[in-house]
Amino acid sequence: MGWAIALHGGAGDIPRSMPSERRELREAALRHCLHIGVEAIKANRSPLDVAELIVRELEDNPHFNAGKGSVLTSNGTVEMEASIMDGNTMKCGAVSGLTTVKNAISLARLVMDKTPHIYLAFDGAEAFAREQGVETADSSHFITPENIERLKQAKETNTVQIDYTQRVEVKDASLPVPNENGDSQIGTVGCVAVDSHGNLAAATSTGGLVNKMVGRIGDTPVIGAGTYANSYCAVSATGKGEAIIRTTVARDVAALMEFKGLSLEEAAKHVIEERAPKFTAGLVAVSASGEVAMPFNTTGMFRACATEDGYTEVGIWPNKTWDGEV
Amino acid sequence: MGGWAIAVHGGAGVDPNLPKERQEEAKQLLTRCLNLGISALRSSLPAIHVVELVVRELESDPLFNSGCGSALTEKGTVEMEASIMDGPGRRCGAVSGVTTVKNPISLARLVMEKSPHSYLAFSGAEEFAKQQGVEMVDNDYFITEDNVGMLKLAKEANSILFDYRIPIIGSDSCSAAVENPIQMNGLPISIYAPETVGCVVVDGQGRCAAATSTGGLMNKKVGRIGDSPLIGAGTYACDLCGVSCTGEGEAIIRGTLARDVAAVMEYKGLGLQEAVDFVIDKRLDGGKAGLIAVSGTGEVAYGFNSVGMFRGCATEDGFMEVGIWE
């Protein structure tokens, strides 16, 4: 038993040729977020607060695809989405289609706390944000030059979203290489946390896919797909949204523990290795007893974790120092 | 392998005082839809076609809360949502915030078949509908006299109501509500009758499919998304079974109800009826809901913990049932 925190900044085809300064920038951001979370959980903040806090940090960081730094739709706009879930009460909140809300995850939390609903989207979600007085910004806050370039490249090779088979030659190796479906899979940020009493929470936020259709909803706001928490575990998934939705990735980790008696490690591994199609998904998960799992079937996943007994890890690609044991 | 089986529903949670002629109308509609599905199955149409066909019929009839006859938002508009899932390959499509598409379930099918995504919402979904050339109508087409009156009542009561089809008799209905102790979602059952529609089918080749469509809650916030479009919550299909849920959307989302029927079959080895009973008993946590399900081996089952559910089912060996109460 003990607290544990795990977070991610997206799974995908992350080129190992990524320049070291680009890599270090992101690793530093992961460490920074982890540090903030560890301080908060040591100060007895609830896992729900900690997950929200860390995701806010990741949203504010322009190097990850959520909040500031969100990727662009085919119209060059941002449409952000997020969800949050409390394992104790099974209460949850979700938002989609946000265009001006600085921290989508906090609006999801407000939907959970302040409305009779779970999920608000587009104009209705924006109107609710105004009612609640959350911080908003105009689109220039969210749109980065790097993402304008990404959209341009996506459109050049893939103007109409029918042929997703072409690969894209990317000049800047730090930019995500679109997979055979043309998606930038380096998207989505998330955090899961458990305190020493076994209280669990999960939170996930994203800008979605580069060149996505306006109105597209991915797995991130869908409870059971991108985010799930109950009394067994908390899970935040990342990768190709459509695959994660049909695999109900986050719920299935918990369902395997609950209905089949698997450990967190076994359940997470089964979902990523046996159920989600190859090269589509990764997840971070913590169990009520403080275990951590961070499997992925993509080239890499920006990830970090820390546990009460002093274990800390920050990683991008598979490496030998991480074998799933804490 | 058993033969084909089909089930339809028109929502869980029925006013015990619902006038007899309304009950008869509902049963006639359910019977007509069952027969439509049965004919299609006898013509060897695949399950995914049959669920779409049947839900289209339910949407086009103003009786239940989907398509024409949908519940109204707080602004007096209609915002519909739907999802569909094909067991083989677990392909799925979903739409939310649809305002001018005559048959949302067919748009969900098109999202599945013709877009790179699995879920489109609001203006993006409408735009996609125009591109695909589906039948569009004015928002007024969906709005019925009954529902305009219901919204007025709901606003007077300052509460969020599910659609219902009880003749409006002014303030008398409110006093009747007080005398009636049965509640759902904290509301007297007489002003709460979720009439989401859905259909599940297993065809003669053992292929399962599920489809669900709704107008959502009466007096809902603009932008509110419920369980119906969420894969794993309102709708799910895989090789083992097809499931469509109805009732208190927020409880269904938290319980990932549709996926859980399949998950306990898969991970716990339960039979179809056992699985349905298990999730209704264990996974709703006080929420009121119902569901219909078929298995890949040709069984059909339903369950609900609400007062009544409009439902009908039939199997290839000649069994047929249409009912409202337990």
Boltz contact constraints between the chains, C-beta under 6 A:
constraints:
  - contact:
      token1: [A, 90]
      token2: [B, 254]
      max_distance: 6.0
  - contact:
      token1: [A, 117]
      token2: [B, 224]
      max_distance: 6.0
  - contact:
      token1: [A, 118]
      token2: [B, 250]
      max_distance: 6.0
  - contact:
      token1: [A, 118]
      token2: [B, 253]
      max_distance: 6.0
  - contact:
      token1: [A, 119]
      token2: [B, 225]
      max_distance: 6.0
  - contact:
      token1: [A, 120]
      token2: [B, 223]
      max_distance: 6.0
  - contact:
      token1: [A, 120]
      token2: [B, 224]
      max_distance: 6.0
  - contact:
      token1: [A, 121]
      token2: [B, 121]
      max_distance: 6.0
  - contact:
      token1: [A, 121]
      token2: [B, 223]
      max_distance: 6.0
  - contact:
      token1: [A, 121]
      token2: [B, 225]
      max_distance: 6.0
  - contact:
      token1: [A, 122]
      token2: [B, 122]
      max_distance: 6.0
  - contact:
      token1: [A, 122]
      token2: [B, 223]
      max_distance: 6.0
  - contact:
      token1: [A, 123]
      token2: [B, 223]
      max_distance: 6.0
  - contact:
      token1: [A, 124]
      token2: [B, 221]
      max_distance: 6.0
  - contact:
      token1: [A, 124]
      token2: [B, 222]
      max_distance: 6.0
  - contact:
      token1: [A, 124]
      token2: [B, 223]
      max_distance: 6.0
  - contact:
      token1: [A, 125]
      token2: [B, 223]
      max_distance: 6.0
  - contact:
      token1: [A, 161]
      token2: [B, 116]
      max_distance: 6.0
  - contact:
      token1: [A, 164]
      token2: [B, 116]
      max_distance: 6.0
  - contact:
      token1: [A, 213]
      token2: [B, 124]
      max_distance: 6.0
  - contact:
      token1: [A, 214]
      token2: [B, 124]
      max_distance: 6.0
  - contact:
      token1: [A, 215]
      token2: [B, 120]
      max_distance: 6.0
  - contact:
      token1: [A, 215]
      token2: [B, 121]
      max_distance: 6.0
  - contact:
      token1: [A, 215]
      token2: [B, 122]
      max_distance: 6.0
  - contact:
      token1: [A, 215]
      token2: [B, 124]
      max_distance: 6.0
  - contact:
      token1: [A, 215]
      token2: [B, 125]
      max_distance: 6.0
  - contact:
      token1: [A, 216]
      token2: [B, 117]
      max_distance: 6.0
  - contact:
      token1: [A, 216]
      token2: [B, 120]
      max_distance: 6.0
  - contact:
      token1: [A, 217]
      token2: [B, 119]
      max_distance: 6.0
  - contact:
      token1: [A, 217]
      token2: [B, 121]
      max_distance: 6.0
  - contact:
      token1: [A, 222]
      token2: [B, 230]
      max_distance: 6.0
  - contact:
      token1: [A, 223]
      token2: [B, 253]
      max_distance: 6.0
  - contact:
      token1: [A, 224]
      token2: [B, 232]
      max_distance: 6.0
  - contact:
      token1: [A, 224]
      token2: [B, 256]
      max_distance: 6.0
  - contact:
      token1: [A, 242]
      token2: [B, 118]
      max_distance: 6.0
  - contact:
      token1: [A, 245]
      token2: [B, 118]
      max_distance: 6.0
  - contact:
      token1: [A, 245]
      token2: [B, 231]
      max_distance: 6.0
  - contact:
      token1: [A, 246]
      token2: [B, 90]
      max_distance: 6.0
  - contact:
      token1: [A, 246]
      token2: [B, 92]
      max_distance: 6.0
  - contact:
      token1: [A, 248]
      token2: [B, 232]
      max_distance: 6.0
  - contact:
      token1: [A, 248]
      token2: [B, 259]
      max_distance: 6.0
  - contact:
      token1: [A, 251]
      token2: [B, 256]
      max_distance: 6.0
  - contact:
      token1: [A, 251]
      token2: [B, 259]
      max_distance: 6.0
  - contact:
      token1: [A, 255]
      token2: [B, 263]
      max_distance: 6.0
  - contact:
      token1: [A, 255]
      token2: [B, 267]
      max_distance: 6.0
  - contact:
      token1: [A, 259]
      token2: [B, 264]
      max_distance: 6.0
  - contact:
      token1: [A, 259]
      token2: [B, 267]
      max_distance: 6.0
  - contact:
      token1: [A, 259]
      token2: [B, 268]
      max_distance: 6.0
  - contact:
      token1: [A, 260]
      token2: [B, 267]
      max_distance: 6.0
